[in-house]
Amino acid sequence: AASAEGYDGPPMDINTAQQMYPEAFIPLSNPKLRQNPNAIRHRICTACGQTASAQWRFWDNYLVCNKCWMRKRSARRRGLPDETVNAQIAAEAMKAAATSGSSKRSKSSKKRDEDD
């Protein structure tokens, strides 16, 4: 499968992110960083793998972007397990990465026309 420009591989999984960006996985013992996630040098969302969020929060000790935090909170309120929403977020991040290249999009729409 061709990858979108500047992207190779799935969204970063928690284990890889933890190795590359240990600061994103803060133990509760560091209250200064707990209160200010923006003080963390390498910020990466441990749910969707993006690094460009304007607002960061913690979810059960993991650094997440505000969008994923909101999704996790609403899922928890509906009684959905965290794993379910994590899987949804990861699937969407992969889908977004796959469709972000404009050349890729036109290829897939051509293919769809042929399939009909």
N, CA, C and O atoms as a DFTB+ gen file, in Angstrom:
464 C
 N C O
     1  1       0.846      -1.200       0.000
     2  2       0.000       0.000       0.000
     3  2       0.877       1.244       0.000
     4  3       1.821       1.358       0.782
     5  1       0.552       2.165      -0.884
     6  2       1.318       3.415      -0.940
     7  2       1.003       4.256       0.282
     8  3      -0.139       4.299       0.738
     9  1       2.016       4.923       0.810
    10  2       1.756       5.728       2.002
    11  2       1.654       7.191       1.636
    12  3       2.195       7.627       0.620
    13  1       0.963       7.941       2.459
    14  2       0.812       9.373       2.221
    15  2       2.163      10.065       2.411
    16  3       3.049       9.534       3.079
    17  1       2.310      11.228       1.831
    18  2       3.573      11.969       1.925
    19  2       3.956      12.184       3.391
    20  3       3.132      12.579       4.216
    21  1       5.228      11.912       3.689
    22  2       5.741      12.183       5.025
    23  2       5.224      11.233       6.078
    24  3       5.351      11.502       7.272
    25  1       4.647      10.134       5.660
    26  2       4.092       9.206       6.651
    27  2       4.470       7.801       6.265
    28  3       4.204       7.375       5.142
    29  1       5.097       7.060       7.188
    30  2       5.321       5.649       6.899
    31  2       5.078       4.862       8.166
    32  3       5.845       4.943       9.126
    33  1       4.009       4.105       8.157
    34  2       3.689       3.287       9.313
    35  2       2.407       3.748       9.983
    36  3       1.901       4.837       9.714
    37  1       1.898       2.905      10.854
    38  2       0.644       3.197      11.555
    39  2       0.847       4.275      12.612
    40  3       1.988       4.628      12.908
    41  1      -0.223       4.804      13.185
    42  2      -0.047       5.757      14.276
    43  2       0.798       5.108      15.356
    44  3       0.756       3.891      15.538
    45  1       1.549       5.901      16.058
    46  2       2.461       5.347      17.050
    47  2       1.701       4.619      18.147
    48  3       0.792       5.177      18.761
    49  1       2.075       3.386      18.385
    50  2       1.402       2.662      19.462
    51  2       2.019       3.081      20.790
    52  3       3.110       3.649      20.841
    53  1       1.291       2.785      21.858
    54  2       1.686       3.246      23.190
    55  2       3.116       2.804      23.531
    56  3       3.893       3.600      24.059
    57  1       3.469       1.551      23.236
    58  2       4.787       1.052      23.633
    59  2       5.917       1.787      22.911
    60  3       6.921       2.154      23.520
    61  1       5.738       1.997      21.601
    62  2       6.756       2.731      20.839
    63  2       6.862       4.153      21.346
    64  3       7.959       4.672      21.548
    65  1       5.703       4.785      21.552
    66  2       5.698       6.165      22.028
    67  2       6.375       6.259      23.393
    68  3       7.095       7.217      23.677
    69  1       6.137       5.267      24.221
    70  2       6.709       5.282      25.563
    71  2       8.231       5.211      25.496
    72  3       8.923       5.847      26.292
    73  1       8.748       4.438      24.549
    74  2      10.197       4.338      24.411
    75  2      10.784       5.622      23.833
    76  3      11.836       6.085      24.273
    77  1      10.093       6.194      22.841
    78  2      10.621       7.376      22.172
    79  2      10.387       8.657      22.957
    80  3      11.218       9.565      22.951
    81  1       9.244       8.719      23.633
    82  2       8.872       9.944      24.343
    83  2       8.454       9.620      25.768
    84  3       7.278       9.741      26.112
    85  1       9.407       9.206      26.604
    86  2       9.033       8.809      27.968
    87  2       8.338       9.934      28.729
    88  3       7.575       9.678      29.660
    89  1       8.604      11.200      28.329
    90  2       8.005      12.325      29.040
    91  2       6.481      12.328      28.906
    92  3       5.787      12.911      29.739
    93  1       5.966      11.685      27.874
    94  2       4.517      11.686      27.669
    95  2       3.821      10.763      28.664
    96  3       2.605      10.835      28.843
    97  1       4.601       9.892      29.311
    98  2       4.035       8.909      30.218
    99  2       4.505       9.208      31.632
   100  3       5.327       8.492      32.204
   101  1       3.967      10.275      32.169
   102  2       4.454      10.795      33.440
   103  2       3.851      10.016      34.598
   104  3       2.639       9.805      34.631
   105  1       4.670       9.588      35.543
   106  2       4.076       9.027      36.760
   107  2       3.465      10.154      37.589
   108  3       3.911      11.299      37.512
   109  1       2.471       9.834      38.362
   110  2       1.804      10.848      39.179
   111  2       2.770      11.520      40.143
   112  3       2.450      12.567      40.706
   113  1       3.945      10.935      40.341
   114  2       4.888      11.471      41.325
   115  2       5.504      12.801      40.888
   116  3       6.184      13.448      41.685
   117  1       5.284      13.221      39.644
   118  2       5.837      14.510      39.228
   119  2       4.726      15.550      39.108
   120  3       4.204      15.783      38.018
   121  1       4.363      16.179      40.239
   122  2       3.201      17.065      40.242
   123  2       3.361      18.291      39.358
   124  3       2.374      18.806      38.834
   125  1       4.603      18.771      39.181
   126  2       4.798      19.966      38.358
   127  2       4.370      19.701      36.913
   128  3       3.665      20.511      36.311
   129  1       4.799      18.568      36.363
   130  2       4.411      18.237      35.000
   131  2       2.944      17.823      34.925
   132  3       2.276      18.056      33.918
   133  1       2.451      17.207      35.996
   134  2       1.040      16.814      36.016
   135  2       0.147      18.039      35.835
   136  3      -0.876      17.979      35.152
   137  1       0.549      19.162      36.461
   138  2      -0.278      20.363      36.382
   139  2      -0.104      21.092      35.054
   140  3      -0.993      21.828      34.626
   141  1       1.018      20.895      34.415
   142  2       1.270      21.599      33.163
   143  2       1.826      20.676      32.098
   144  3       3.040      20.618      31.901
   145  1       0.955      19.950      31.406
   146  2       1.441      19.032      30.368
   147  2       2.219      19.751      29.271
   148  3       3.039      19.134      28.591
   149  1       1.972      21.047      29.092
   150  2       2.699      21.778      28.053
   151  2       4.174      21.938      28.372
   152  3       4.959      22.314      27.501
   153  1       4.566      21.654      29.629
   154  2       5.982      21.729      29.996
   155  2       6.745      20.505      29.501
   156  3       7.976      20.491      29.523
   157  1       6.027      19.486      29.057
   158  2       6.682      18.282      28.551
   159  2       7.293      18.606      27.194
   160  3       6.631      19.160      26.316
   161  1       8.568      18.252      27.034
   162  2       9.267      18.629      25.810
   163  2       8.708      17.948      24.578
   164  3       8.304      18.626      23.633
   165  1       8.676      16.619      24.563
   166  2       8.215      15.905      23.370
   167  2       6.784      15.474      23.596
   168  3       6.531      14.439      24.212
   169  1       5.841      16.266      23.099
   170  2       4.441      15.921      23.315
   171  2       3.924      15.113      22.148
   172  3       4.036      15.516      20.990
   173  1       3.353      13.961      22.471
   174  2       2.723      13.125      21.452
   175  2       1.476      12.544      22.075
   176  3       1.497      12.099      23.222
   177  1       0.390      12.546      21.325
   178  2      -0.850      11.998      21.871
   179  2      -0.715      10.487      21.941
   180  3      -0.459       9.835      20.929
   181  1      -0.886       9.933      23.126
   182  2      -0.720       8.495      23.292
   183  2      -1.930       7.739      22.756
   184  3      -1.944       6.508      22.761
   185  1      -2.957       8.475      22.290
   186  2      -4.114       7.809      21.695
   187  2      -4.030       7.834      20.172
   188  3      -4.116       6.787      19.531
   189  1      -3.862       9.034      19.579
   190  2      -3.895       9.119      18.115
   191  2      -2.512       9.325      17.493
   192  3      -2.375       9.265      16.271
   193  1      -1.494       9.566      18.308
   194  2      -0.135       9.675      17.788
   195  2       0.224      11.028      17.190
   196  3       1.330      11.192      16.676
   197  1      -0.680      12.002      17.243
   198  2      -0.361      13.306      16.656
   199  2       0.458      14.147      17.635
   200  3       0.429      13.918      18.844
   201  1       1.182      15.117      17.097
   202  2       2.062      15.936      17.930
   203  2       1.714      17.420      17.854
   204  3       2.388      18.239      18.480
   205  1       0.680      17.782      17.103
   206  2       0.431      19.197      16.800
   207  2      -0.715      19.823      17.581
   208  3      -1.181      20.902      17.217
   209  1      -1.173      19.186      18.628
   210  2      -2.319      19.728      19.358
   211  2      -1.972      21.028      20.063
   212  3      -0.839      21.228      20.502
   213  1      -2.961      21.911      20.168
   214  2      -2.752      23.166      20.883
   215  2      -2.968      22.975      22.380
   216  3      -2.458      23.750      23.189
   217  1      -3.718      21.954      22.742
   218  2      -4.012      21.737      24.157
   219  2      -3.782      20.281      24.520
   220  3      -4.196      19.370      23.804
   221  1      -3.113      20.083      25.647
   222  2      -2.755      18.741      26.084
   223  2      -3.344      18.469      27.455
   224  3      -3.487      19.380      28.270
   225  1      -3.692      17.191      27.710
   226  2      -4.229      16.798      29.007
   227  2      -3.710      15.415      29.356
   228  3      -3.091      14.733      28.540
   229  1      -3.982      15.022      30.594
   230  2      -3.623      13.666      30.991
   231  2      -4.871      12.820      31.105
   232  3      -5.910      13.274      31.585
   233  1      -4.754      11.594      30.659
   234  2      -5.832      10.631      30.805
   235  2      -5.221       9.385      31.432
   236  3      -4.415       8.700      30.802
   237  1      -5.601       9.092      32.666
   238  2      -5.043       7.933      33.372
   239  2      -3.524       7.849      33.229
   240  3      -2.982       6.799      32.884
   241  1      -2.842       8.967      33.499
   242  2      -1.373       9.010      33.438
   243  2      -0.792       9.123      32.034
   244  3       0.424       9.253      31.895
   245  1      -1.612       9.079      30.996
   246  2      -1.090       9.192      29.639
   247  2      -1.379      10.567      29.072
   248  3      -2.461      11.117      29.274
   249  1      -0.414      11.117      28.367
   250  2      -0.603      12.408      27.722
   251  2      -1.466      12.208      26.478
   252  3      -1.173      11.355      25.640
   253  1      -2.518      12.993      26.366
   254  2      -3.366      12.916      25.169
   255  2      -3.699      14.329      24.694
   256  3      -3.686      15.281      25.474
   257  1      -3.996      14.445      23.400
   258  2      -4.451      15.734      22.891
   259  2      -5.875      15.968      23.388
   260  3      -6.568      15.031      23.785
   261  1      -6.294      17.207      23.363
   262  2      -7.601      17.552      23.910
   263  2      -8.734      16.804      23.204
   264  3      -9.703      16.391      23.842
   265  1      -8.607      16.633      21.882
   266  2      -9.663      15.953      21.118
   267  2      -9.858      14.517      21.615
   268  3     -10.986      14.072      21.825
   269  1      -8.750      13.804      21.800
   270  2      -8.853      12.418      22.283
   271  2      -9.345      12.384      23.727
   272  3     -10.084      11.482      24.120
   273  1      -8.930      13.371      24.508
   274  2      -9.384      13.431      25.903
   275  2     -10.897      13.568      25.956
   276  3     -11.554      12.897      26.751
   277  1     -11.457      14.439      25.108
   278  2     -12.909      14.636      25.066
   279  2     -13.607      13.334      24.652
   280  3     -14.632      12.962      25.222
   281  1     -13.044      12.654      23.663
   282  2     -13.644      11.397      23.195
   283  2     -13.612      10.334      24.278
   284  3     -14.589       9.617      24.490
   285  1     -12.473      10.240      24.963
   286  2     -12.344       9.243      26.021
   287  2     -13.319       9.538      27.156
   288  3     -13.911       8.626      27.733
   289  1     -13.479      10.837      27.472
   290  2     -14.390      11.197      28.545
   291  2     -15.830      10.849      28.177
   292  3     -16.570      10.315      29.004
   293  1     -16.233      11.150      26.936
   294  2     -17.616      10.846      26.567
   295  2     -17.840       9.337      26.489
   296  3     -18.922       8.852      26.823
   297  1     -16.821       8.592      26.050
   298  2     -16.939       7.132      26.005
   299  2     -17.091       6.562      27.410
   300  3     -17.897       5.662      27.649
   301  1     -16.302       7.101      28.333
   302  2     -16.365       6.606      29.706
   303  2     -17.736       6.904      30.314
   304  3     -18.292       6.094      31.057
   305  1     -18.261       8.067      29.988
   306  2     -19.595       8.418      30.497
   307  2     -20.662       7.482      29.958
   308  3     -21.653       7.202      30.633
   309  1     -20.454       6.993      28.722
   310  2     -21.409       6.045      28.148
   311  2     -21.127       4.621      28.596
   312  3     -21.846       3.691      28.230
   313  1     -20.061       4.453      29.403
   314  2     -19.740       3.138      29.934
   315  2     -18.934       2.267      28.990
   316  3     -18.830       1.059      29.204
   317  1     -18.362       2.855      27.950
   318  2     -17.530       2.076      27.023
   319  2     -16.145       1.881      27.621
   320  3     -15.619       2.787      28.267
   321  1     -15.546       0.705      27.414
   322  2     -14.176       0.504      27.922
   323  2     -13.175       1.354      27.149
   324  3     -13.377       1.648      25.971
   325  1     -12.106       1.742      27.813
   326  2     -11.061       2.558      27.200
   327  2     -10.494       1.909      25.937
   328  3     -10.183       2.593      24.962
   329  1     -10.364       0.570      25.970
   330  2      -9.778      -0.134      24.818
   331  2     -10.603       0.122      23.558
   332  3     -10.052       0.264      22.466
   333  1     -11.920       0.181      23.715
   334  2     -12.799       0.380      22.564
   335  2     -12.534       1.733      21.915
   336  3     -12.356       1.824      20.701
   337  1     -12.509       2.774      22.725
   338  2     -12.300       4.109      22.158
   339  2     -10.874       4.250      21.634
   340  3     -10.657       4.934      20.634
   341  1      -9.890       3.612      22.291
   342  2      -8.510       3.645      21.790
   343  2      -8.431       3.013      20.404
   344  3      -7.759       3.537      19.515
   345  1      -9.116       1.894      20.223
   346  2      -9.103       1.210      18.936
   347  2      -9.753       2.076      17.857
   348  3      -9.268       2.133      16.727
   349  1     -10.852       2.748      18.207
   350  2     -11.529       3.631      17.252
   351  2     -10.614       4.775      16.840
   352  3     -10.511       5.105      15.659
   353  1      -9.946       5.381      17.828
   354  2      -9.053       6.503      17.555
   355  2      -7.899       6.046      16.657
   356  3      -7.544       6.733      15.699
   357  1      -7.323       4.897      16.969
   358  2      -6.198       4.387      16.173
   359  2      -6.630       4.093      14.747
   360  3      -5.907       4.401      13.799
   361  1      -7.819       3.494      14.590
   362  2      -8.319       3.175      13.250
   363  2      -8.529       4.453      12.444
   364  3      -8.196       4.508      11.260
   365  1      -9.082       5.478      13.086
   366  2      -9.316       6.738      12.390
   367  2      -8.007       7.414      12.021
   368  3      -7.886       7.998      10.944
   369  1      -7.024       7.336      12.916
   370  2      -5.731       7.959      12.636
   371  2      -5.064       7.282      11.439
   372  3      -4.448       7.952      10.611
   373  1      -5.186       5.956      11.346
   374  2      -4.617       5.230      10.207
   375  2      -5.336       5.619       8.924
   376  3      -4.709       5.837       7.887
   377  1      -6.671       5.705       9.007
   378  2      -7.480       6.066       7.854
   379  2      -7.122       7.476       7.388
   380  3      -6.969       7.722       6.192
   381  1      -6.991       8.394       8.336
   382  2      -6.653       9.776       7.994
   383  2      -5.282       9.844       7.335
   384  3      -5.085      10.585       6.372
   385  1      -4.334       9.068       7.858
   386  2      -2.990       9.068       7.287
   387  2      -3.015       8.512       5.869
   388  3      -2.280       8.974       4.996
   389  1      -3.865       7.522       5.652
   390  2      -3.928       6.889       4.336
   391  2      -4.587       7.796       3.299
   392  3      -4.286       7.691       2.110
   393  1      -5.475       8.677       3.733
   394  2      -6.187       9.516       2.759
   395  2      -5.647      10.930       2.684
   396  3      -6.194      11.753       1.951
   397  1      -4.578      11.239       3.429
   398  2      -4.119      12.628       3.468
   399  2      -3.366      13.034       2.199
   400  3      -3.241      14.228       1.929
   401  1      -2.863      12.081       1.415
   402  2      -2.183      12.424       0.169
   403  2      -3.197      12.613      -0.949
   404  3      -4.023      11.731      -1.181
   405  1      -3.154      13.748      -1.652
   406  2      -4.171      14.018      -2.670
   407  2      -4.043      13.040      -3.835
   408  3      -5.054      12.633      -4.406
   409  1      -2.806      12.651      -4.200
   410  2      -2.632      11.714      -5.310
   411  2      -3.240      10.364      -4.943
   412  3      -3.830       9.690      -5.787
   413  1      -3.093       9.980      -3.692
   414  2      -3.651       8.715      -3.227
   415  2      -5.171       8.748      -3.340
   416  3      -5.786       7.765      -3.753
   417  1      -5.777       9.878      -2.975
   418  2      -7.227       9.984      -2.993
   419  2      -7.761       9.804      -4.415
   420  3      -8.748       9.100      -4.628
   421  1      -7.101      10.447      -5.392
   422  2      -7.596      10.338      -6.755
   423  2      -7.437       8.905      -7.269
   424  3      -8.280       8.412      -8.017
   425  1      -6.360       8.248      -6.866
   426  2      -6.168       6.847      -7.261
   427  2      -7.299       5.978      -6.732
   428  3      -7.846       5.149      -7.458
   429  1      -7.650       6.174      -5.454
   430  2      -8.663       5.308      -4.866
   431  2     -10.038       5.591      -5.473
   432  3     -10.852       4.675      -5.593
   433  1     -10.317       6.853      -5.863
   434  2     -11.613       7.130      -6.466
   435  2     -11.680       6.541      -7.878
   436  3     -12.736       6.075      -8.308
   437  1     -10.548       6.561      -8.604
   438  2     -10.501       5.909      -9.918
   439  2     -10.771       4.415      -9.768
   440  3     -11.548       3.827     -10.520
   441  1     -10.110       3.815      -8.776
   442  2     -10.275       2.388      -8.540
   443  2     -11.733       2.069      -8.238
   444  3     -12.264       1.060      -8.703
   445  1     -12.379       2.934      -7.457
   446  2     -13.778       2.719      -7.098
   447  2     -14.646       2.731      -8.357
   448  3     -15.574       1.932      -8.482
   449  1     -14.338       3.650      -9.300
   450  2     -15.102       3.712     -10.549
   451  2     -14.952       2.417     -11.336
   452  3     -15.913       1.932     -11.932
   453  1     -13.738       1.856     -11.337
   454  2     -13.505       0.608     -12.063
   455  2     -14.262      -0.551     -11.422
   456  3     -14.741      -1.448     -12.115
   457  1     -14.365      -0.527     -10.100
   458  2     -15.029      -1.618      -9.396
   459  2     -16.516      -1.696      -9.717
   460  3     -17.108      -2.775      -9.670
   461  1     -17.123      -0.556     -10.043
   462  2     -18.588      -0.529     -10.239
   463  2     -19.084      -1.396     -11.364
   464  3     -20.287      -1.451     -11.617
